[in-house]
Amino acid sequence: MKAFLFLLGSLTLNLATAQNIVYFPGFELINMDSAAGLQYSTSKLIKSYIEDNHDYTILLNEHVGNQNYSAREPLTESARVAVTKGSRYVMKGEIHFLQGVYIISLGVYESANHKQVWHDMAKGSVEQDLDPLLSRLGRSFFTNKTAKTDIEIDEVTEYDQQGVELAQIKVNHFVGVMLGGKHIPSESILSGFGLTYTYDAATVLFSFDFELYPSSHLSINHHSPDRRMQTGNINLGVLYPLTRKRMTFYVQGGMEYGYTNVRDRLYDTDYSITETGIGAYVGGGYLINRNSTVNLRMFTNVSIPFYKADGSNISGIKFGIVTSFARKR
């Protein structure tokens, strides 16, 4: 009985382990110089990228890496070898070179019945594109993502830049305009606009902004219908993207220097007070098309002035959208 349970446990463990083992005979190079070095390096790279991003073990064909280029192995033969190695899946890959374009095709099949369970492709225009393409395929492996759209900011290839204004983010400068508003609790919402400058240093973004929220009625909770407010500020802040993808959430914070003007007409007498000082803001938002020549940044921040106007610290919630344009590098 103990022997039977031990055997059953071993079979169950082996079956569970086989679920995450993928046999890979190596990339086939098509319409390229059949170089064992390129075949070996690309095959080893995709193995590393997949294993770094997913809980899978890639069994690379021992023949890959020999001095002679390894030709394509038929799927039936690869599947047979995969079964002997205890692998549930077999992966087949091709790198084509056609009219100046590198095309990488990667597919995964069931070893038992040769049924395709996943496939993805990526394109590049120079040999230097192969590494970022393999990195993107490594992330998309066995997921619903695609290497074509799942691009991190430092993986933009020469091919990606053809017809689409994308660039690898190293350091880029953007100028833009802001449209939004500022909600002051128990008061009203002030509409606003502004100018922005952004310096993208890959890990973080630095921003320098000018915002103006022109005069608006603030008759809520006040008897006077003529009570108005105007506020503006200059911000210096830091944005931290939560991922390195083209579209990502971010958090931000910084300091601001601003002014607040409150005007009212009481008993036929004009009352006006203007106060200036420093403050802080904190919040976050969503960044769209970060490595495009035109990107969008939606934000919501809590603004906390350290000075008083009209007898109180007039804090507010700022919100809006920034449209930024890349400066020529």
Secondary structure per residue as TSV (DSSP state, phi and psi in degrees):
chain	resnum	aa	ss	phi	psi
A	1	M	-	360.0	-44.0
A	2	K	H	-63.7	-38.5
A	3	A	H	-63.8	-39.8
A	4	F	H	-64.6	-44.6
A	5	L	H	-64.6	-39.1
A	6	F	H	-63.4	-43.1
A	7	L	H	-64.6	-41.5
A	8	L	H	-63.6	-42.9
A	9	G	H	-63.8	-39.5
A	10	S	H	-65.1	-42.3
A	11	L	H	-64.0	-40.6
A	12	T	H	-64.6	-41.7
A	13	L	H	-65.1	-42.9
A	14	N	H	-64.0	-39.2
A	15	L	H	-65.6	-42.7
A	16	A	H	-65.2	-39.5
A	17	T	H	-66.8	-39.1
A	18	A	H	-63.7	-24.6
A	19	Q	T	-59.6	-30.2
A	20	N	T	-109.4	17.5
A	21	I	E	-108.0	130.3
A	22	V	E	-125.8	122.6
A	23	Y	E	-86.6	132.3
A	24	F	E	-131.0	111.5
A	25	P	-	-71.1	-12.3
A	26	G	-	109.4	159.5
A	27	F	E	-69.5	141.5
A	28	E	E	-95.2	132.6
A	29	L	E	-97.2	123.2
A	30	I	E	-118.5	129.4
A	31	N	S	61.2	33.1
A	32	M	S	-133.7	163.2
A	33	D	-	-64.1	121.0
A	34	S	-	-71.4	82.6
A	35	A	-	-102.1	125.6
A	36	A	H	-63.6	-33.3
A	37	G	H	-62.7	-46.4
A	38	L	H	-67.7	-40.4
A	39	Q	H	-61.3	-43.7
A	40	Y	H	-67.3	-46.1
A	41	S	H	-65.5	-43.4
A	42	T	H	-68.3	-37.5
A	43	S	H	-66.6	-41.9
A	44	K	H	-66.7	-36.8
A	45	L	H	-65.9	-46.3
A	46	I	H	-64.8	-34.7
A	47	K	H	-60.6	-46.5
A	48	S	H	-65.1	-44.4
A	49	Y	H	-65.5	-38.7
A	50	I	H	-67.4	-46.9
A	51	E	H	-68.2	-28.2
A	52	D	H	-72.1	-29.8
A	53	N	H	-101.3	-17.5
A	54	H	S	-140.7	162.5
A	55	D	S	-88.7	60.5
A	56	Y	-	-129.6	148.4
A	57	T	E	-108.4	123.8
A	58	I	E	-99.3	118.7
A	59	L	E	-92.2	106.3
A	60	L	E	-85.0	137.3
A	61	N	-	-55.7	130.1
A	62	E	T	-62.5	-24.3
A	63	H	T	-71.0	-26.8
A	64	V	T	-66.7	128.8
A	65	G	T	110.3	-9.8
A	66	N	S	-68.5	168.7
A	67	Q	S	-63.5	-31.9
A	68	N	S	-94.3	142.3
A	69	Y	-	-63.4	136.5
A	70	S	-	-92.1	120.3
A	71	A	-	-72.6	169.8
A	72	R	-	-63.9	137.4
A	73	E	-	-99.0	128.4
A	74	P	-	-55.9	149.7
A	75	L	H	-58.8	-39.4
A	76	T	H	-61.5	-39.8
A	77	E	H	-70.9	-41.1
A	78	S	H	-62.5	-40.4
A	79	A	H	-65.3	-38.4
A	80	R	H	-64.0	-42.8
A	81	V	H	-65.2	-39.5
A	82	A	H	-59.7	-42.0
A	83	V	H	-63.0	-43.0
A	84	T	H	-65.1	-25.2
A	85	K	T	-91.3	2.6
A	86	G	T	74.5	28.4
A	87	S	-	-104.9	130.2
A	88	R	S	-73.7	-29.2
A	89	Y	E	-120.3	155.6
A	90	V	E	-129.1	137.0
A	91	M	E	-111.3	133.6
A	92	K	E	-118.3	136.0
A	93	G	E	-137.4	146.2
A	94	E	E	-134.9	144.1
A	95	I	E	-122.0	111.2
A	96	H	E	-97.8	150.1
A	97	F	E	-124.9	110.2
A	98	L	E	-138.2	116.8
A	99	Q	T	51.8	46.8
A	100	G	T	78.6	12.8
A	101	V	E	-124.5	131.0
A	102	Y	E	-88.7	127.5
A	103	I	E	-121.5	118.0
A	104	I	E	-104.3	125.0
A	105	S	E	-119.1	132.7
A	106	L	E	-137.3	128.8
A	107	G	E	-137.5	150.3
A	108	V	E	-120.5	136.8
A	109	Y	E	-129.4	152.4
A	110	E	E	-70.0	131.0
A	111	S	T	-65.1	-34.1
A	112	A	T	-73.9	-41.3
A	113	N	T	-124.4	4.8
A	114	H	-	65.5	17.7
A	115	K	-	-77.6	131.2
A	116	Q	E	-74.4	130.5
A	117	V	E	-116.5	-11.3
A	118	W	E	-162.5	147.0
A	119	H	E	-156.0	145.0
A	120	D	E	-153.8	158.5
A	121	M	E	-137.9	156.8
A	122	A	E	-148.9	151.6
A	123	K	E	-128.2	144.3
A	124	G	E	-142.9	160.6
A	125	S	S	-110.7	-12.2
A	126	V	S	-135.0	162.0
A	127	E	G	-62.4	-28.8
A	128	Q	G	-65.7	-16.4
A	129	D	G	-74.5	-16.7
A	130	L	H	-61.8	-41.5
A	131	D	H	-62.9	-52.5
A	132	P	H	-62.0	-31.9
A	133	L	H	-67.0	-42.2
A	134	L	H	-65.1	-36.3
A	135	S	H	-62.8	-43.5
A	136	R	H	-66.3	-39.4
A	137	L	H	-66.6	-34.5
A	138	G	H	-63.2	-35.2
A	139	R	H	-75.9	-37.6
A	140	S	H	-78.4	-11.2
A	141	F	T	-50.1	123.0
A	142	F	T	56.8	32.4
A	143	T	S	-127.8	178.4
A	144	N	S	-87.1	-3.2
A	145	K	-	-74.2	163.9
A	146	T	-	-128.3	146.4
A	147	A	T	-64.8	-22.8
A	148	K	T	-69.4	-35.0
A	149	T	T	-108.4	-23.9
A	150	D	-	-86.5	76.5
A	151	I	-	-110.6	124.6
A	152	E	B	-85.3	161.9
A	153	I	T	-65.4	-21.3
A	154	D	T	-105.1	18.7
A	155	E	-	-118.3	14.0
A	156	V	-	-70.9	128.4
A	157	T	-	-98.1	169.9
A	158	E	T	-58.4	-37.7
A	159	Y	T	-66.1	-39.7
A	160	D	T	-60.4	-30.2
A	161	Q	T	-81.7	-6.2
A	162	Q	S	-82.7	110.5
A	163	G	S	84.7	-11.6
A	164	V	S	-128.4	128.7
A	165	E	-	-79.5	75.7
A	166	L	B	-116.8	158.8
A	167	A	-	-152.3	153.2
A	168	Q	-	-68.5	132.9
A	169	I	-	-83.7	113.7
A	170	K	S	-116.9	-70.5
A	171	V	S	-139.4	118.0
A	172	N	E	-126.6	150.8
A	173	H	E	-115.5	134.2
A	174	F	E	-130.3	142.3
A	175	V	E	-119.4	148.5
A	176	G	E	-159.2	-178.9
A	177	V	E	-124.8	149.7
A	178	M	E	-120.0	136.6
A	179	L	E	-127.2	132.7
A	180	G	E	-175.8	-150.5
A	181	G	E	-158.2	173.1
A	182	K	E	-138.8	119.6
A	183	H	E	-98.2	123.4
A	184	I	-	-105.2	114.6
A	185	P	T	-51.3	137.8
A	186	S	T	65.2	8.3
A	187	E	S	-119.0	-103.6
A	188	S	-	-154.7	-177.7
A	189	I	E	-107.7	125.8
A	190	L	E	-99.2	129.5
A	191	S	E	-78.2	151.5
A	192	G	E	-148.9	167.8
A	193	F	E	-150.1	168.1
A	194	G	E	-172.4	177.6
A	195	L	E	-120.5	144.8
A	196	T	E	-133.9	151.4
A	197	Y	E	-131.8	130.9
A	198	T	E	-128.4	135.1
A	199	Y	E	-116.3	110.7
A	200	D	E	-94.7	111.1
A	201	A	-	-105.3	29.6
A	202	A	S	74.4	-61.6
A	203	T	S	-76.6	-42.9
A	204	V	-	-134.6	166.6
A	205	L	E	-121.3	138.1
A	206	F	E	-106.5	138.6
A	207	S	E	-128.1	145.5
A	208	F	E	-132.2	115.5
A	209	D	E	-128.1	148.1
A	210	F	E	-118.9	126.1
A	211	E	E	-127.6	142.3
A	212	L	E	-134.8	129.5
A	213	Y	E	-118.1	96.7
A	214	P	E	-64.2	174.5
A	215	S	E	-57.5	133.7
A	216	S	E	-138.8	152.1
A	217	H	E	-65.5	137.2
A	218	L	-	-128.2	61.0
A	219	S	-	-87.6	-7.4
A	220	I	T	-66.7	131.3
A	221	N	T	63.9	17.2
A	222	H	-	-133.1	147.9
A	223	H	S	-79.1	-27.2
A	224	S	-	-83.7	126.1
A	225	P	T	-78.9	-7.1
A	226	D	T	-101.9	10.5
A	227	R	-	-75.4	125.1
A	228	R	E	-131.6	159.1
A	229	M	E	-141.6	147.0
A	230	Q	E	-138.6	138.1
A	231	T	E	-145.3	152.9
A	232	G	E	-156.5	162.7
A	233	N	E	-160.7	157.6
A	234	I	E	-112.2	126.8
A	235	N	E	-112.9	145.0
A	236	L	E	-130.8	114.0
A	237	G	E	-144.1	177.5
A	238	V	E	-128.9	134.8
A	239	L	E	-112.2	134.5
A	240	Y	E	-118.2	105.1
A	241	P	E	-66.9	139.4
A	242	L	S	-79.7	-17.5
A	243	T	S	-138.8	174.0
A	244	R	S	-102.1	21.5
A	245	K	B	-85.4	167.9
A	246	R	S	-63.0	-35.7
A	247	M	S	-119.9	124.0
A	248	T	E	-156.9	151.6
A	249	F	E	-76.5	156.5
A	250	Y	E	-146.6	159.3
A	251	V	E	-116.2	155.0
A	252	Q	E	-152.0	163.3
A	253	G	E	-168.7	164.8
A	254	G	E	174.4	-171.5
A	255	M	E	-108.9	155.4
A	256	E	E	-141.0	148.8
A	257	Y	E	-118.0	122.6
A	258	G	E	-142.7	178.7
A	259	Y	E	-137.2	154.5
A	260	T	E	-135.8	128.9
A	261	N	E	-118.7	126.7
A	262	V	E	-117.9	126.7
A	263	R	E	-123.1	145.1
A	264	D	E	-152.8	157.6
A	265	R	E	-122.8	105.6
A	266	L	E	-117.8	125.5
A	267	Y	T	51.7	48.8
A	268	D	T	61.2	22.1
A	269	T	E	-122.5	130.7
A	270	D	E	-80.1	130.2
A	271	Y	E	-120.5	128.6
A	272	S	E	-147.1	135.6
A	273	I	E	-141.2	137.4
A	274	T	E	-127.1	129.5
A	275	E	E	-127.4	145.1
A	276	T	E	-128.3	159.1
A	277	G	E	168.1	-176.9
A	278	I	E	-96.0	164.2
A	279	G	E	-159.7	-169.6
A	280	A	E	-140.3	160.6
A	281	Y	E	-143.5	153.0
A	282	V	E	-149.3	145.7
A	283	G	E	174.2	-144.4
A	284	G	E	-178.4	-170.3
A	285	G	E	175.0	-154.6
A	286	Y	E	-134.8	130.5
A	287	L	E	-106.1	128.6
A	288	I	E	-116.5	130.0
A	289	N	-	56.5	57.4
A	290	R	T	-60.2	-36.9
A	291	N	T	-99.7	24.5
A	292	S	B	-96.5	160.4
A	293	T	S	-69.5	-18.6
A	294	V	E	-128.0	122.4
A	295	N	E	-130.8	163.2
A	296	L	E	-119.4	144.3
A	297	R	E	-135.6	113.1
A	298	M	E	-94.1	140.8
A	299	F	E	-145.0	154.6
A	300	T	E	-141.0	120.6
A	301	N	E	-128.8	150.8
A	302	V	E	-99.6	120.4
A	303	S	E	-101.0	126.2
A	304	I	E	-125.8	98.1
A	305	P	E	-73.5	143.7
A	306	F	S	-92.3	5.9
A	307	Y	S	-117.7	161.2
A	308	K	-	-104.0	144.4
A	309	A	B	-136.2	130.2
A	310	D	T	58.4	34.7
A	311	G	T	87.5	2.3
A	312	S	B	-152.7	161.1
A	313	N	-	-78.7	111.1
A	314	I	-	-89.9	85.8
A	315	S	-	-77.6	163.2
A	316	G	E	-157.6	166.2
A	317	I	E	-110.2	114.1
A	318	K	E	-95.1	143.1
A	319	F	E	-149.1	154.4
A	320	G	E	166.0	-166.6
A	321	I	E	-137.2	137.5
A	322	V	E	-112.6	127.4
A	323	T	E	-105.8	118.2
A	324	S	E	-115.3	146.5
A	325	F	E	-123.0	129.9
A	326	A	E	-69.3	136.0
A	327	R	-	-78.0	148.5
A	328	K	-	-64.7	132.7
A	329	R	-	-89.9	360.0
